Every structure is written in structure tokens, then in C-alpha cells.
Amino acid sequence: MLINKPVSIPHIRIATLLLLLLAVSELFATAPQADAIPTILQSDQRHRQVSRMVTRFVERAHYSKISIDDELSAIILNTYIDALDINKHYFRASDITYFNRYRDLLDDVLRSGDFNPIFDIFRLYRLRAQQNLDYAIAMLDEPIDFTTNKEYLFNRTELPWLSSPEEMQQLWRERVTNDALNLSLADKDWDGIIKVLTKRYKRVLKRINQLDSDDVVETFLNSFTRTLDPHSSYLSPRQSEEYKIQMSLSYQGIGASLKLDDELVAVLNIIPGGPASIDGRLSANDRITAVGQGTAGGTDTVEEMIDVVGWPLDDVVQLIRGPSGTTVRLQILPADALPGAEQNILELIRDKIKLEGRAASSKKIPIEGNDVRDGIIGIITIPSFYQDYEARSKGEEDYVSTTRDVKRLVEELKEDNLNGLIIDLRGNGGGHLSEATALTGLFIDKGPVVQLKDTTGRIEVLDDLEPETAYNGPMVVLVDRFSASASEIFAAAIQDYQRGVVIGQRTFGKGTVQNLYLLDQYARRIPDPGLGQLTLTIGKYYRVTGGSTQHRGVLPDIDLPSAIDTEKNGESSRDNALPWDQIKATGYSANQPLDNEIAYLTESYNTRIETNPDIDFLRSNIAAVDKLRSQISISLNKEKRLEERESTRQQRLERENQRRLANGMEPVDSLDALKDEELPDIFLDQATEIVTDLIKLNKQQNSLVTSVNAPDSEP
């Protein structure tokens, strides 16, 4: 693709004009309401400046050194279409054919900043939304039949685009029927169903029509950055401000990052130290379908739950955010539930993200077993890798950090005769790289911890320079699929140095480094430009062995079962994730290999779980969830849906009672009886058993060494 090739060539201008004439005629036919009148889309100088700057930064700074050409243009087009209509509820096959005229032009759009092709695609998206949502609202004029034997195919991402208006109307009849049935199953009468769905569909249309040029440009530029890797992104000026609010200490809400999942707002991750983290019931990929304010018996006013399906992400965030100490109610469709499944209401008290909630904490467990001396197993939980950077920069000696807190906790545990240590990194999404390096230094002699390779190919080795260690005894690191970034660096170093045993699940696999560019700082000739910000991947992390943590993550020495869906979670589930690779190993001095110990621990673990009812319970739950995840359609028959719901409930109750009976507990009559019951932490229990076995092995080896080195006895 030639850089100077004009984007707006004549046949495209004519086709665009014809499309706009069609859009005008069809929009008059559907008669949009005043609040649904589309905003006018047009490029301005800021958009051209942003596009050119983003393109230059990507070409010069992105780790992969991407060629912005015709081949990439085609990928960008597909990504942009998916960003608008990933579930194929709006565009038709003929629309996609029409868009193919832009397939080789989007690289030129990036360089020129002429967004007419992008606006052209978006205008047709708005037209299709107007047509389909008006049709959906019109369907509510007549009662809907819930006795049909049809099914609604709710996951269409891998299916072909529909060809005709008739096929699209059939899809929307099924979608509206499903939406209405879900409300009917929640005990809404027909008038209530009409009210909720009419508001919902009008709100979706209003949201689409209110998207302005900045929003469309942001969507397109993010479609571009997503073709590079999952962590590069562009934020418009408005979204940049929202990001600053979320990152500030004054941010008050539930302590969860949210994302849009089709037309639902879903949980991206739980922030350590926030209300949701402390409460423990909200999980990644849970979907929020309604929001209410206040609670019965509370001091704040109780308001009716508001349906938020189809709402813009920003608007849902505004509903959830509020004064510290007030209550917000969330209606949750669990991550592993099908559309129409029973939903839960969570009440959370808003608060600031508290540092103490993010801080490392410890507890101790007495060691059981006649063949082990009196002592304790210490468990240190690290929710994130934190550091008070501002205090450190000022030279304050008592600044807060993960490493300092863990060192203090280890010293406290040693006072109670610490025999074995568990470092719990489950759910730890990372944080300060320097803390991961320093924390590793508490458990190894000085040496390299991680390697960093930048865009130029330069490799920097980050070392622990402190020769002293805080603890030298048996050690286990517990990880899961949500252990990411700095957590992976620490776990990998402990594994590579043969310092401890890593157990759990394969970690997230985020082994890349990002840099934030505030575009206003690079602007020229534009006063107060308001250009937003760009995040680009500029490097990769590598273990001391040379292998990357990127994509592959850290593979545990002992693998524990998990209900976490690896198809939806983790770097390998992300489109265009950078691949695993390796560089030359750096020099380091590892301990003696733990292969024999790990083999023994694995055999002991496998024997133990053969008769463990909690593990059996977990595995049966995993099988049930996997079965649900494989479904892409759902019945539109109310009686059948009620039967399926009751069957699911009874199966859950049966599995729970099997676990209870095997553990010597009384069975329960309903799942409601379990609401306030805390389930055992199966993974921590197994970690405790494994570190106990490791303590025994360590003592046996020490006894053998003592015996071999003992002086000969006198005759």
C-alpha cells in the first residue's frame, strides 16, 4: 500500500452517497424519536493529529515492529466490524460485502486521518440498529408465545452473517422472545415486561445514536491497537479522564474494573483492598444486569433496581459509584451461567480502595503429625505487588512496600518456630516490578531475577543485590489463572532457582511491558489539543532460564484442578496475544534440583485426593460448568426452561449433599440453607498438605546428612 494513495476514490464516494440516500429514506420510514436522532460524524484537525501520532508511535515503539500495510488493513477492518457487532445481530452479509471496498484502505486512513470510511461503516451500523430495535419494540405490541419449541442461538460469533431482512427479523423475534421470557421467569407480568424491554431497546438505540466522532475514532483506533496485542490501547480525552478517576485514591465504588461484554457490563477484575474483594462473592466475568441504591434498614434511601442491559459502560459505572458508606445493590448473572439463569442480588457498601486491604497478611497453622516436630506452617497472602513510590521518592525510610511487609511477617512467623511457608499469589494481578525482584531476594541469595527485552532488542537483567535471605526453609508458592505479571516473575524465579515448589494452575501469561504516552505532550501547533492517551507494548519479560512468561505463563510443578475457564481467561485466550519465545539464559546459581521431591509430593498428592470428597465435589462442579459452557443456544419454551432450572438446582443440591455426607455433615434440603456457609479453601488445604510433606522430606534429608557426617563411635 502506497502511503500517499488517496483514500476517497470516486467509486467509493458514489457508493457512500447511495448508502446515505438509502439511510435517509429508511430512517424516515422508521421515524426515530427526538432523543434518538444520530449525531453528525465528521473528522476535525484533532482526529487527524491523533491518527498520525498513534501511527507513528506504533511504527517506532511497538515491540513487534508491525508493518502497517494492506495485510494489516484487512485485519483492522475485521476487528472494527467485530467491535461494532461481534454477535452478528445488526450487519447483514451484503453489508460486509460492501465494507470490503475498504479492506485495503485502512492503513491509509491511519496515516491521513481521513475517517470517512470509518464513519461510513458506523452510519450503516446505526441504520441497522434503528431498523432492528424498532422491529423489536414493535414486537411488544402483541403478547409473546412462550410455548414454542424453538431455541435462541445466543452465541453467533462463529456463524456466518445473515443474508436477508427476513432472516434478521427471525433472529430478532427469537432474541425478543428470550428477553421477555427471562423477565417472565423473574416473575414480571406482561405490562412489566413491555415497560422494561421498551426502555432497554430505546436505551440501546439512544446510546448508539449519541456516539460522536470522538467515540467512533476511539473505537477504530482501538480496533487498530488490538491487532497489535491485547494490552495496547487508545483512550479518547473523555475516557482518559475516567481512567484518572479510577486510578485516583478518591475513587469510591465497589473496587472492580468493568468491561462491556456485548450488551452486558461484566467484571474485568477485582481490585485488591476494595469492597468486592473483601466481600468475596463477585468474580471476574460475572455480568451485571441491574443496579439499585440503598438497602432495607440502612440509612440511605432504597431505590428500585434499574435494568442496565444495553447501557453504556460509563453510565453503569456512574450508577455503581457513589459516596463512601452507602450501599449499592447489584443483580448478577454468574460468569458460568447461561442467559436466563437465576440471578443473585449482592449488596456492597461503597468505600475507597484501602491500602490495608491490598497489603500482605499472614496466618499460621499448627503442624500435625507425630513425625514432625512442634512448629507452624506460615501462610502469607499477597493480593498485589505494591509500593508507596511517592514516599520512597521523598527519601522516607518507612515507606510501605510488599517486600517490607512480607519480611516483617516472616520474622513474626519465625518467632513461633516456622517450619514451612506458603506464599499465596492467587488472584494477584501484579504491580511494581521492583517489588517482584526485591521479594524474590528474600528467599534466594543475590542473583538475577528477570530479564527485560525492549523494542531495540536490548536485554536488561534485573538483579537482587542483597545477599541475605529472610527464610531458607521448605516453601510452596500457590498460584492460579489470575496470577499475572509480577506474580509470574516471582513464581518463575522461585521455580528456576529450585527454591520452592509452585502449585496450583497455569498462571495468566502476561509477560509484556507497556508504556503510557500522553499525546498532548507531543502535540504541535494545537493549543489545548485534548488528544487522549496511548498505551503501547514496548517489551517482554524473560525468566533467568531464557523462556518467556508471555502467553504460556508459569506451569506449576503440581497441577491442581480449577473451575476457571482458561478459554475465557488468561493471555492465551486473548486475540493477537504475543507468542511465547525464548532468549539466552543468564548466569545464575540454582539450588539442587527438586525433581525427586516433586515426584514424591505429586505421588502423595494424587494418593490423597483419590478419597478426598472436597476434590470430588470440585471436579463434579467443573464437569457441570463445562457442560453449560459448551451450550450456544437456549430453549424459548417457558415450561422447559423451568424444568431445566429446577434440574440444575437439584443437581447442585445433590453434589453438595454428597460432599457433606462424605465429610460427616448433615445434608440440607435446599441451596438456600447454604447461603451463609463458607466453603473450605480446597487449594489452600492441599498446599498445606504439600508443604507438610515437604517439611518431612527436608527433615529426613537433614537426618541422613547428620548420620553420614557423624563421627565413628568408640569401640
N, C-alpha and C positions, 0 to 999 in steps of 0.2 A: 504494500500500500504506500503510495507516494504521500509524503507529509502535506504537500500543497494541493492535493487533489480536492476540488470543490465538493462540499457535502451536498449542497442543494442543487442537484442537476434537474433539468427541465421535466423529465418524465415523473420525477418524484413530486415536484411542485404541482403538476396537473393531478396526479393521483391524490395528493393531500387535499387539494381543493375539492375534488369529487367526494372524498371522505367527509370533509367538513360540511358540504352541502347535504350529504346523507344524514350526518349527525344532527344538523339543524332541523331537517324535516322530521326525523324520528323523535327528537326531543320535544318538538311542538306537539307531536302526536301523544307523547306520554305526559305532557303538561306538568313539569316539575314545580313543586311549591317554591315560595319565595326563598325560604331558608336553604333550599337545595340547589339554587342556581350556581352553576360551576364558576369558580374563579377564572380569570383570564390568565393564560400561561404565556409568558414571553421572557426571553433572555435579556439580561442587562449587563452592564460592564462588570459587576461583581461576579456574576456567573462565569463570564469568560476568563476573568482573572483566576478564580478558584480552579477551574478546569485545567488551565495551563499550568498552574502551580502544582496541583496534585499530580499531573502527568510528569512534570519534571522531577519532582521528588521521587516518584515511583521508579523512573528510569535510572536515577542516580543513586538512590539509597536503599531500595528494597533488596533483601538478601538474595532473592532468586534471580536477579538481573533479567527480568521479564522483557521480552520483545513485544512492544505494543504494535501489532500488525493485524492483517486481515484474519489470521487464525484466531487471535485473541478476541478480535471484534465479534466473531461468531459466538464465542463462549460468553462474552459480556451480554450479548442480545438474549441468549437463553436465560442467563441469570437474572436479567432485568424483567423478563416476562414472568419468571418464577416469583420474583419479588412482588409482583402485582397479583398474580393468580396461580399460586403453586398447586392448588387443589382443583383447578380447571372448572370453576363454576361460572366464569364470565366469558372468556375468549372462546371463539369457535375456530375450527380448523382453517376456515377461509381467512380469518384474521391473522393467523400465524403465517399463512402463505403470503399475505400482504406485507407483513413485517420483514419477510426475507429480503425485500429490496434494500433494507438497511444492514444486512448481515455483514457486509464488508466495509461499512462506513463509520462504525462507531469509534474506531481508533482516530479517525479524522475529527469526529465530534469532540473527543477529549482534547485534541491539540488546538482546535479552533475555538471551542467554547460555543459553537452554534448548536443549540439544543433543540432545534426544530424537529428533527426525527424523534427525539425522546418525548417531546410534548405531543407529537402526532400519535405515538403509541399510547400515551396516557389518556389522550382525549377519547380514543376508541374504548379504552378500559372504562372510562366514566360513562360513555354511552351504553355499553353492555351492562354496567352496574345499574344504570337507570332503568333499562328495559327489564332486567331480571328481577330487581327488587320491587318495581311497580307491579310486575306479574305476581310476585309473592304476596304483596299486600292485597291485591285483588282476590287471591285465593281465599282470603279470610272472610269474604262476603258470604260464603256458604260453609256449613259445618263439614268437618273432615271425617272421613270414614277410617276408623281405627280397627276394622275387622278384616282388612285386606291381607293377603298372603305375600305381598311384595316385600322386598328388602331395600334398605337405603345403603348405597355404596358410599360410605363416608370418607374413604381414603382413595382418591383418584389420581394421586401423584404419578403413578407409573402407567396410567391408562392413556389411550390416545385422546386427542381433543375431539369434542363432539362436532358433528358436521352441520347440523341443521337447527333452525329455530325450534322445530318440533322436539328434537332430542333434548335441547336445552330446557324447554318448558317441562318435559317429563322429569328431568333431573331436579328442577326446582319444585315440582309437585311433591317429589319424594323428600326433598330437603325440608319443605314447609311442614309436611306431614310428620316428619321426625321431630322437628322443633316443637310442634303442637303436642305431639304425643309425650315428649319429655315433660312438658308443663302439666299435661293431664296426669301423668304418673306422680307428679309433685302435688296433686290434689287441686290444681287450678280448674275452675269451671270454664265454660266456653267463652263467656264475656271476659274473664280474666286472661284467657289465652289470647284473644283478639287484642286486648289492650297491651299486653307485654310484647307480642310479636310485631304489632304495628309500630310501636315505639322503637323496637330493636331494628327493624328493617329501615325505617326512616333515619335512624341514627347512623346506621352504616352508610347510607347514601349521602347523608349530610357530611359525614366525615370525609368521604371520598371527594365530594364536590368542594369542600373547603380547603383541600390540599392545594397549596400555592406553588409558585415556581421554585421557591427555595426547597420545599418538600420534595418535589419531583426531581430536582437536581441532586439533592441528597440521596434519594433512593437510587438514582442512576449511578452516582459516584460510589456508593456502597456496593452496588452490583459489580462495578469495576474492581474495587478493592477485594471483594470476596472471591474473585477469580484468582487472586494472588495467594491468599491464605486466610484462615478464619479469623485472625486476630488483627488484621489491618482494616481500618475503617475511617470514614469521614463523618464528622458531625457538623451540621449547619450551626450558625450563630445561636439560634434558639436552643438547639439540643446541647450545644457547648455549655450554655448557662445552666441547663438542667443537670448536666454532668457535674458541674462545680458544686451545685447544691447537694447532690447525692454524696459527693466526696467530702463535704464540709462536716465539722463536728456538730454543727447546729441542726443537722438533718434529723428530723424526728418522724418516725414511722414504725414499721414492723421489723426493719432490719433484713430486708430481702431485695435482691435485684430481680427485676421483672423483664419479660420479653413478650413480643407478640407471637402467638402460635396460631396461624391462620386468623380466625376472628376471635380467638380467646387470648386473654392475658395469662401467661404462665410464669411460674417461678424459674428464674435462671439459676440463682444460687442463694443460699442462706448466708448472711453476713455474721461471722462470729461476734458474740457480745450483744447482739440485738434481741428484741423481744421474741422473734420467731425462733432464733437459735436456743434461747433459754427455755422456751415453751416446748420445743422438740417435736411438735406434731406436723409442721409444714415441711414439705420436702421439695427438692428440685423436680421440675416438670409437673408439679401439681398445677391445676388450672383454676383460676378464679372466675366464677360465673356471676357472682353478685356481691355487693358490698353494703353494709349497714353501719350506722353510727350508734354508739351507746349500748348499754346493757341494762336489763331489768335489775332494779335495786341499786344501780350506780348513781353517781352524781350528775353525769352528763345526760342530755336528752336522748331518748331512744327513738330512732328513726327507722322507717320501713326499709327492708332490703331493696336495693336498686339493682336491677338486671344490667350487667355490664358486658354482655356478649355483643361483640361488634364495636365496642368503644375504642377510641384511640388510646394508646398506651399512656400518653401524658395525662389524659382525663382520669383514667383509673388510678394512676399514681396520686393525683390530687385528692381523690376520694379517700385513699388509704392514709395519706399523710395528714397529720393534724397535731394539735397541742399535746405536749408530753403529759401523760397521766390519763388521757381519755381513751375510751375503748372503741375499737373498730371490729366489726363482725365480717367474716369472710365466708362465703359459700364456696366450698372446694370440691372440684371433681378430681379425685386422686389420679396421679400420673399413670397408674396401671389400670385405670377403669375405662370402659367403653363409653361413648356418648350415651346419655340416658341412664347411666348407672346412678345408684343412690349417692347423694352428696352430703358432705359434712359441713357443719357450721363451726368455725373456730372463732373464739373471742380472744383478741390480743390487746394488751394495754400498750399504747404508743410510748416510746421513750427514745432517748438518744442512744447511739451505739456506745456502750460503756467499755472503757479500756480493760476493766477487770474481767469483763465477760470474754474478752479476746485473749486474756493472759493465760499463761501456762498454769496448770494446777496439778496437785498430786493427791494420791490416796495410797494407803498401804493395806496389804493383805497378809495375815499370818501364814507362814509356810506350814503345810500339812504333810505328814509322812514321817514314819519313825526313822527312816534312813537319811534324814536331812536335819541338821542342827537347828535350834531355835533361831528365828530371824523373820524377816519380812520380804515380801515382793513389793517393790515400789512401782506405781503406775503414774506416769507423768503424761497428761493430756495437753497437747499443743494445738489450739484452734487455728493459729496463724503465726507467721513469722513477722513480728512487729518490732518497731524501734522508734523511740521519740527522737527523730532526726533533728528537730529544731533544738531540743535541749542539748543534744550531743554537739551540734554545731556551735553552740554558745560556750562549750567547754565545761558544762555541768558534769560533775563526776558521778552523780547518782541517777543518770538518765535511765529510763525504762527500756528494757530490751528482752527478747526471748531468751537469749543466751544467759544473761544475768539472772533472770528468774529461774531458769532450769538449773543453773549451777547452785543457786540458793536452795532449791527444792531437793536436789541430790544430797547436799550436805545435811539437810534436815532428816532425810530418809536414812542416811548412813548412821545417824545417831541411834536409830532403832535396829541396827545390825542388818543393813541392806544386803540381801543375798542375790537378788536378781532384779532386773529393771525392764519395764515395758515402756516404750515411747509410743504413745497413741497419736498417730497422724491422720486418722480417718476424718474425711471432710475438710482437711486443711488445704485450702486452695493456693497457698504460697504466701508471698510477701517479700520482705527485704532479702536480697541475695546475700548481702554481707552477714546477715543473721544465720542463714543456712550454713555458710562457711564457718562462722565462729562456733555455732552449735556443734558441728562435726568435730571441731577441735577439742571439745570437752571429752571426747571418747576415743580419740586417736592421738598418737604422737604427731608432732608437726609434719606437714607434708601437703601436697596438692589435694584440693577437694573437687574442683570442677574446672573444665576448660571452656573458654568462650571464643567462638569464631565469628568474625564480623564480615560485612559485605565485601571487604577487600581481600578476604582470605587470611587476614592476620589472626593469629591464635594467642590468646592471653590465658595464662594459668593462674587461677586464684588459689592461694595457699593459706593454710592455717600455720601461723608462725609461732604459736605458743607451744612449748614442749610439754607443759604439764597437762594432765588429764584429771577430770573430776571423778571418773569412775572407770574401773577396769574389769568389773565382774561380768557374769552372764547377762546378755542383753537381747531383747526382742524388739523389733520395730513393726508396729501394726499399721497397715495401710489399706485403703480401699480405692475404688474407681475415682473418687473425688479428691484423692490426694494428688496435688498438682504442683508443678513449677518448683518452688523452693523445697517443698516436701520431698519431691522426687530427687532433687540434688542431694539432700541429706540421706535419704534411704539408699540411694545408689552408692554413695561414698561408704556408708556403713557396710554395705554388701561387698563392695570391691576390696575394702581393707580387711575383709573376713573378721570384722569386729563384732558382728552380731547377726542374728537370723531375722530376715524380713518375712513376715507372714501376712496373709490377707488376700486381696485381689490385685490384679494388674492395675497399676496406677493410671492416671489420666492421660499422660503422654504429651504434656505441654513442655517442649524443650526449646522454645523460641524466645527471643528478646525483642521488645518493642521500644520505639522512641516516639514521643509526642511532639508534633510540630504545631505551634500556634501560628496560623497562617498570617494573621495581622502583622506579626513581627517581620514578615518577609515582603509585605506589600509595598508597592511603589506607586506614587502619583495618585493614590486614592486616600483622601482624608477620612478617618474613622471608617475603614473599609468593612468591618464585620464579615470576615471570610470564613470563620469557623476554625476547626482543628482537624489535623490528620494524624492518625496513628499508623505507623509502618513497622513491619517486622524487619529488623536490621541485623539479627544474629541468631546463632544457635548454641545451646549448651551441649557439652560432651562430658562423659564420665572420664575418670582418670585412665580407664582401660581403652578409651578412644571411641566407644559406642555412644550414640546419642540417646537421650531420654525422649526425644521427639517421636511422636506417633506410636512408638512401641511401649513407652512407659517403662516402669521398673517391674520386672516379673518377680513375684515373691518366691522365696525358697520353699515355702509351704503354702499351697493354694487352698483358701477357704471358700466354701460356696457363697454365692451372693445373689440377691434378688435384683440388683441394679442392672438395668438394661444397657449392655455395652453397645448395642446398636444405636442407641439414642444419646449415650453419654460417653465422653472421652474424645480425645483428639482424633482417633481413627474413625469416629462417626461423622466428623466434620468434612464438608465438601472442600476440596483443594488444600487439605492439610499437607504441610511439607513432609516429605518422606523421611524415614529413618536412614541414617548413613553413619559412617564412622571415619575418624581421623586417626592419626598416630597416637598410640598410648604415651602418656607422660610417665616419667620415672617416679615410682612410689614404693614404699616398703610395706607390704601387706603382712598380716599375721599368718600363722599356719592355716592352711585350707580347712574349712569346716565341712567338707564333703561327707566324712564319716558321721559326724554329729548330725548333720541334716538328714542323712539316710535313716539314722536311728530315730530321730524326732518324728520324721514323716511316718515311719512304720508304727511308732507308738500312737501317733495321732490317728492314723487310719484304723487301728485296732480299737481305739477308744470310741470313735464316732459310730462304729458298727452298731452299738447298742445305746446310742445317745438319743433320747426322744426329742430333744430340742433341735438337733440337727435333722432328724427325720421330719419334724414339723416344718423346718425351714425349706427342706428340699421339696416337700409336698406343696408348699406355698409357691415356690419357684415354678414348679410344673404347672400349677393352676394359672399363674400370671402369664407364663409363656404361651399357654393356650389362648388366653384373651388377646395377647399382643399379636397373635397370628391372624386375628379376625380383621377384615376390612369392610364388613357390611353388618347391618343390624336389622332385625325384624321391625316392620311397621304395624304389626298386629299387637294391640294392647294386651290381650289375654296371654299371648305367647311371651311378651316382654315381662309380664308379671310372674309368669311361671319361671322364666329364666332368672329373674331377680331372686325369687324365693329359692330356686335350686342353688344359686351361687351362695346365698346366705346359709343354707343348710350344709353345704359342703364345707364352708369356712367353719361353721359350728362343730361339725364332725371332726375336722382336723384339729381344732382347738381342744376338744374333749379327749381325743386320743393322746394329745400331749399331756394334758392334765392327769389323766389316769396313769400314764406311764411314769409321771413324776410323783404319784401318790397324792394327787389333789382331787377334790370333789369336782365332778362335771357341772356345767352350767346349763340352764335352759335356753338362754338366748345370748346373742352377741352383746346386747345392751348391758349385761351384767359384767362385761369386760372393759367397759369404757374407762374406768378409773384404775384398772390394773396395769401395772408396769411389767412388760415382758422382760425376761432375762436377756442380758447382753451376751449372746452366744459367742460372738467373736472374741470379746474380752475374756470370757471364761476359757476359751480354747487357748488364747495367748497365755493365760495364767498357767494352764496345764503344761504348755510347751516350755515356758521358762522354768517351771519346776523341774521338768525332765532335764533341761539344760544345766540347772544347778547340780542335779545328781551326777550327771556326766562329768561336770567340772570337778566335783569333789572326788569322784572315783579316779580321775586322771591325776589329781594332785596327790591322792593317797599312793598311787602307783609310783609316781616320781619320788615321793618321800621314801617308799620302801626300797626302790632301786638305789637311792643315794645313801641309805642308812649304813653306818659302819658295821663291819663283821662283829658278831657277838663273841665275847670271851669264852674260851673252852672251859 
